[in-house]
Amino acid sequence: MEDDSLNLSPFLDKLCGVWEDCKPRGLFHHDISSCETKVLSGEHNFVATLVEGRDQKKRPTEFGMNQASPPAI
């Protein structure tokens, strides 16, 4: 992710640094470095990443929808 040719804001520079520190420590559930990625057209240029098998590797939901409580008013 580190590329000296990019002119990153201080926030993005810090974020990229922390991201790179976390990867080798195994803090991410999925390695997205080899996943198909696409920049979506539009005003904001969102990035979409296809993580194949994510649905099979995700951790179990902590509670079912029948166990959720409505917010307190």
C-alpha positions in Angstrom: 0.0 0.0 0.0 2.9 2.3 0.5 3.8 4.2 -2.6 5.9 7.3 -2.4 4.5 8.6 -5.6 1.0 9.0 -4.0 0.3 12.3 -2.4 -1.7 11.1 0.6 -3.3 13.2 3.3 -1.8 12.9 6.8 -4.8 10.8 7.8 -4.4 8.4 4.9 -0.7 8.2 5.4 -1.2 7.2 9.0 -4.0 4.7 8.0 -1.8 3.0 5.4 1.0 2.7 7.9 -1.2 1.1 10.6 -2.7 -1.2 7.9 0.7 -2.4 6.8 1.7 -3.0 10.5 -1.4 -5.1 11.1 -1.3 -7.3 8.1 1.8 -9.4 9.1 0.3 -9.8 12.6 -2.7 -11.6 11.2 -5.3 -9.1 12.4 -7.3 -9.2 9.2 -9.7 -12.1 8.4 -9.0 -12.0 4.7 -6.0 -11.3 2.5 -7.4 -9.0 -0.1 -4.1 -8.3 -1.9 -5.0 -10.8 -4.7 -8.7 -10.1 -4.8 -10.4 -8.6 -7.8 -10.9 -4.9 -7.2 -12.8 -2.3 -9.2 -13.2 1.4 -8.9 -16.9 2.3 -9.3 -17.8 5.2 -11.5 -19.4 8.2 -9.9 -18.6 11.3 -7.9 -16.9 9.4 -5.0 -15.0 6.7 -6.9 -15.8 4.0 -4.4 -13.7 0.8 -4.5 -15.4 -2.6 -4.6 -13.5 -5.8 -3.8 -14.7 -9.3 -4.5 -13.5 -11.5 -1.6 -14.4 -15.0 -2.8 -15.4 -17.4 0.0 -15.9 -14.6 2.5 -19.4 -15.9 3.2 -18.0 -19.3 4.1 -15.2 -18.0 6.3 -17.0 -15.3 8.3 -17.4 -15.7 12.0 -20.8 -16.9 13.2 -23.4 -14.2 14.0 -23.5 -13.5 17.8 -27.3 -13.4 18.0 -30.2 -14.3 15.8 -32.8 -11.8 14.5 -35.4 -13.3 16.9 -33.1 -12.4 19.8 -32.6 -8.7 18.9 -34.4 -6.1 21.0 -35.9 -2.9 19.7 -34.0 0.3 20.8 -35.2 1.8 24.1 -37.2 4.9 23.7 
